[in-house]
Amino acid sequence: MLIEGDAVVTINPARRVLAPGWVQVERSDIVAVGAGPPPATAGPVAHRAGVVLPGLVSAHQHLLDVVARGTWRGDDFPTWLLDRFGAAVAALGPEDCATATAAALAGTVAGGVTTVVDCWGLDVGARSRAGVDEAADACLEVHRASGARVLFARMFAETAPPAWHRRSGFPVAAVLAPADAALDQVAGLAARHHGSADGRIRVAPSPELPEAVSPAAFRAARDLAAELGTPLPLHLCASPASRAACGPGELDAMGVLDAGLLAAHCTAVDDADIAALAGAGVAVAHCPTSNLALRGAVTPVAAFRRAGAPVGLGLDNGSLNPRLDLLGEARAAIAASIARGDPLAPSDVLAMATIEGARAVGLADVTGSIEVGKRADLVLLDTGGDHWWPHADIVDAVVEQSRPTDVRLVMVDGAVVAVDGVAVHVPVDRPALVALAARVRATLP
C-alpha cells in the first residue's frame, strides 16, 4: 500500500519533513519512505493527504470518566475525585463501562491517537472481585475491537491521603483495595489479554499514588510491570501535599526510582526533583488542560526535557478535559509553558505527541515516527481548509492551525481504524450514552 502526502512529517531522528513525500506499507510495517513522487515500482497510491504524521500517543488518560463530562465545578480536589468521579464510576455496570469506553475511545482514535494509556480503576461500592473483573474485561474488549494500541493500567490504592478523609459524601473506603488482591487481578487480566491482538493490548498495574500503597506493594507492582514488559503508570507529585508525602527521595529509598516509571503530572517539583527523576530515566506524562482546570501548578516540561526525561502528552479525564483532541493538548502545552516563562516550540510539542510519547509508554521501537521498520501507525490530515493558509512552516501549522476535523484517516498496523472523524470499529451507542450520563448525573451532588 502506498501513501502520498504534500508533506510527510517523519519525526525521525533527523526530524525530516519530506515535501512532497510518500510512505510504503506492507502488512503492518513501514517498508520504505521517500521524498518526491513515489517510484513507479511502488505501485498505485492507495491514500493521499496534505500531511502524513506518525500516530499520536495519549500517555495518560482515564476513559471511563467521559461519563462525567461537565461535572467539574471548581471543587477542591478530594471532593471532585470522590464525590464526582468516584460516585460516577460507582454507578457503572459492565455494559455501562463498555459504553463509556467506546465513547471516549472513538473520539480519541478519530482525533488521530493510535496509542492510549487507559488508567482504569473501579474499586467502588459493593462491587465484588468478579464484578470488577467483568467490568475490566468489557473495557478491554472495546479496546481490542478498536484496532488501537492500549496500555490498560489497572489503578489501585490501599490507603487514602488525609485530605480525602476530611470531607463527607462518597465513602473513601469504597475506592480502596488490598494490594495483593489488585495485583492478583492484574495478573489475571494479563493472562487473558496481555499481548493479544498482535501485541496491541498490554496490561499493567498502576499504584494510583505512591503514598497510597505500601513500599512492599509498590515494589511488587514494579516487579509485575517489569515481568509484563510495561511501564508502571502512576500519579506523582501532582500537588505539594503529594510531593511532601512521597517524592523522588522516598521512591529512591524504596528502591523503585527507575526508568520503569511513567509519572503523570509532576507539577509540584523543584530543580533537584527534576534532576533526580530525569536522571533515573523516569518518563513524564503532561496533561496541561487538566492542570489548568485545577488552577494548580503546571508541569515544568521544558526543564524535564532539558534534563533528558521523555515527556508525553495525555488527555487525562473527561471532567477536567472534555475535549478528545491531542493536537489541541499540544497547543495547551505551549500556552502553559509560556505562562511558566519557559516556552516550548511547536516542534517540541509535536515530538511529545508522537516519538517522546512512544518512548514514555515503552513503544519507541514500535511507533511514534515514520521510519522503515516501524509499524504503520499513521495519521492523514486534510490541509485544504482556509484555516491552513497561509502558513510559513508545516510543523508549526500542524500544531497551531489544524483542527480535529482535518483528520481524514487513521491507521494502526497498516489497518484503517478511523475515517473522516469516525472510528470504524468502535460504534458509539449515543442513546445509551445519553441515558447513562443522565443516570450518572442523578447520583451526583
QUIHU-V878773 format. One record per residue. N is the residue number from 0. OMEGA is omega in whole degrees, -180 to 180 (NA if undefined). BURIAL is 1 if it has 24 or more other ideal C-beta (glycine too) atoms within 12 Angstrom, else 0. Layout:
BEGIN
N&OMEGA&BURIAL + N&OMEGA&BURIAL
END
This chain:
BEGIN
0&-177&1 + 1&180&1 + 2&-177&1 + 3&178&1 + 4&171&1 + 5&175&1 + 6&172&1 + 7&-179&1 + 8&-168&1 + 9&-171&1 + 10&176&1 + 11&-176&1 + 12&178&0 + 13&-178&0 + 14&-177&1 + 15&169&0 + 16&-179&1 + 17&-174&1 + 18&-3&1 + 19&179&1 + 20&-178&1 + 21&179&1 + 22&177&1 + 23&-177&1 + 24&170&1 + 25&-175&0 + 26&-176&0 + 27&-167&1 + 28&169&1 + 29&-176&1 + 30&177&1 + 31&177&1 + 32&-178&1 + 33&176&1 + 34&179&0 + 35&178&0 + 36&180&0 + 37&178&1 + 38&-179&0 + 39&-179&0 + 40&-178&0 + 41&179&0 + 42&-177&0 + 43&178&0 + 44&180&0 + 45&-178&1 + 46&177&1 + 47&-177&1 + 48&172&1 + 49&179&1 + 50&173&1 + 51&-179&1 + 52&166&1 + 53&174&1 + 54&-179&1 + 55&-177&1 + 56&172&1 + 57&-169&1 + 58&178&1 + 59&-177&1 + 60&175&1 + 61&-171&1 + 62&-178&1 + 63&-173&1 + 64&177&1 + 65&179&1 + 66&-180&1 + 67&175&1 + 68&176&1 + 69&-177&0 + 70&179&1 + 71&-176&1 + 72&-177&0 + 73&180&0 + 74&167&0 + 75&-170&0 + 76&-179&1 + 77&179&1 + 78&178&1 + 79&-174&1 + 80&-174&1 + 81&-172&1 + 82&177&1 + 83&-178&1 + 84&-179&1 + 85&-180&1 + 86&179&1 + 87&-178&1 + 88&180&1 + 89&-177&1 + 90&-172&1 + 91&167&1 + 92&-179&1 + 93&178&1 + 94&176&0 + 95&179&1 + 96&178&1 + 97&179&1 + 98&-179&1 + 99&-180&1 + 100&179&1 + 101&-179&1 + 102&-179&1 + 103&-177&1 + 104&179&1 + 105&179&1 + 106&-180&1 + 107&-178&1 + 108&-180&1 + 109&178&1 + 110&175&1 + 111&178&1 + 112&179&1 + 113&178&1 + 114&-179&1 + 115&170&1 + 116&-177&1 + 117&179&1 + 118&-163&1 + 119&177&1 + 120&-176&1 + 121&176&1 + 122&-173&1 + 123&175&1 + 124&-178&1 + 125&-176&0 + 126&180&1 + 127&175&0 + 128&179&0 + 129&179&0 + 130&177&0 + 131&177&1 + 132&-178&1 + 133&180&1 + 134&179&1 + 135&178&1 + 136&-180&1 + 137&179&1 + 138&-179&1 + 139&176&1 + 140&175&1 + 141&177&1 + 142&-179&1 + 143&-177&1 + 144&-173&1 + 145&-175&1 + 146&-179&1 + 147&175&1 + 148&177&1 + 149&162&1 + 150&-176&1 + 151&-173&1 + 152&-178&1 + 153&-178&1 + 154&173&1 + 155&175&1 + 156&178&1 + 157&-178&1 + 158&-179&1 + 159&174&1 + 160&-177&1 + 161&-177&0 + 162&179&1 + 163&-178&1 + 164&-175&0 + 165&-180&0 + 166&173&1 + 167&180&0 + 168&-176&1 + 169&-173&1 + 170&180&0 + 171&-176&1 + 172&-176&0 + 173&-179&1 + 174&-178&1 + 175&178&1 + 176&176&1 + 177&-176&0 + 178&-177&1 + 179&178&0 + 180&-180&0 + 181&-179&1 + 182&175&1 + 183&177&1 + 184&178&1 + 185&179&1 + 186&178&1 + 187&177&1 + 188&180&1 + 189&180&1 + 190&-178&0 + 191&-168&0 + 192&-171&1 + 193&179&1 + 194&-180&0 + 195&-179&0 + 196&179&1 + 197&176&0 + 198&-178&1 + 199&-177&1 + 200&174&1 + 201&-179&1 + 202&-179&1 + 203&169&1 + 204&180&1 + 205&171&1 + 206&-171&1 + 207&174&1 + 208&-179&1 + 209&-180&1 + 210&-178&1 + 211&176&1 + 212&179&1 + 213&175&0 + 214&-180&0 + 215&180&0 + 216&178&1 + 217&179&1 + 218&179&1 + 219&177&1 + 220&179&1 + 221&-180&1 + 222&179&0 + 223&178&1 + 224&178&1 + 225&178&0 + 226&180&0 + 227&180&1 + 228&-178&0 + 229&166&1 + 230&175&1 + 231&-179&1 + 232&176&1 + 233&170&1 + 234&-175&1 + 235&173&1 + 236&-178&1 + 237&177&1 + 238&176&1 + 239&180&0 + 240&178&0 + 241&178&1 + 242&180&1 + 243&-179&0 + 244&-179&1 + 245&177&1 + 246&-179&1 + 247&179&1 + 248&179&0 + 249&177&1 + 250&178&1 + 251&179&0 + 252&177&0 + 253&-179&1 + 254&-176&0 + 255&179&1 + 256&-176&1 + 257&-174&1 + 258&179&1 + 259&-174&1 + 260&172&1 + 261&-168&1 + 262&178&1 + 263&171&1 + 264&179&1 + 265&-178&1 + 266&-176&1 + 267&-178&1 + 268&174&1 + 269&-176&0 + 270&180&0 + 271&177&0 + 272&180&1 + 273&180&1 + 274&-179&0 + 275&-179&1 + 276&-180&1 + 277&180&1 + 278&178&0 + 279&-180&1 + 280&180&1 + 281&175&1 + 282&-176&1 + 283&173&1 + 284&-176&1 + 285&-179&1 + 286&-170&1 + 287&-178&1 + 288&179&1 + 289&173&1 + 290&-177&1 + 291&179&1 + 292&-180&1 + 293&179&1 + 294&-178&0 + 295&178&1 + 296&-180&1 + 297&-180&1 + 298&177&1 + 299&-170&1 + 300&-177&1 + 301&179&1 + 302&177&1 + 303&-178&1 + 304&177&1 + 305&-180&0 + 306&175&1 + 307&179&0 + 308&170&1 + 309&-178&1 + 310&175&1 + 311&177&1 + 312&178&1 + 313&178&1 + 314&176&1 + 315&-172&1 + 316&-170&1 + 317&179&1 + 318&177&1 + 319&180&1 + 320&-175&1 + 321&-177&1 + 322&179&1 + 323&-170&1 + 324&-175&1 + 325&174&1 + 326&171&1 + 327&177&1 + 328&175&1 + 329&177&1 + 330&178&1 + 331&178&1 + 332&176&1 + 333&-180&1 + 334&-180&1 + 335&-180&1 + 336&176&1 + 337&178&0 + 338&177&0 + 339&-177&1 + 340&-179&0 + 341&-166&0 + 342&173&0 + 343&176&1 + 344&176&1 + 345&179&1 + 346&177&1 + 347&-174&1 + 348&175&1 + 349&174&1 + 350&178&1 + 351&180&1 + 352&-175&1 + 353&-170&1 + 354&178&1 + 355&175&1 + 356&178&1 + 357&175&1 + 358&-176&1 + 359&-176&1 + 360&174&1 + 361&-177&1 + 362&-176&1 + 363&178&1 + 364&-176&0 + 365&-170&1 + 366&176&1 + 367&178&1 + 368&178&1 + 369&-177&1 + 370&175&1 + 371&-179&0 + 372&175&0 + 373&174&1 + 374&-178&1 + 375&172&1 + 376&-168&1 + 377&176&1 + 378&180&1 + 379&-179&1 + 380&173&1 + 381&180&1 + 382&-177&1 + 383&-177&0 + 384&-180&0 + 385&-177&0 + 386&177&0 + 387&-169&1 + 388&-7&0 + 389&170&0 + 390&-178&1 + 391&-175&0 + 392&-173&0 + 393&178&1 + 394&176&1 + 395&-178&1 + 396&178&1 + 397&-177&1 + 398&-168&1 + 399&-173&1 + 400&-177&1 + 401&175&1 + 402&178&1 + 403&-179&1 + 404&175&0 + 405&-178&1 + 406&-178&1 + 407&-175&1 + 408&175&1 + 409&-177&1 + 410&172&1 + 411&-177&1 + 412&178&1 + 413&180&1 + 414&-180&1 + 415&179&1 + 416&176&1 + 417&179&1 + 418&174&0 + 419&175&0 + 420&-180&1 + 421&174&0 + 422&-166&1 + 423&-177&1 + 424&-177&1 + 425&178&1 + 426&179&0 + 427&178&1 + 428&-173&0 + 429&177&0 + 430&179&0 + 431&180&0 + 432&179&1 + 433&179&0 + 434&179&0 + 435&-180&1 + 436&179&1 + 437&179&0 + 438&179&0 + 439&-178&1 + 440&179&0 + 441&180&0 + 442&-173&1 + 443&177&1 + 444&NA&0
END
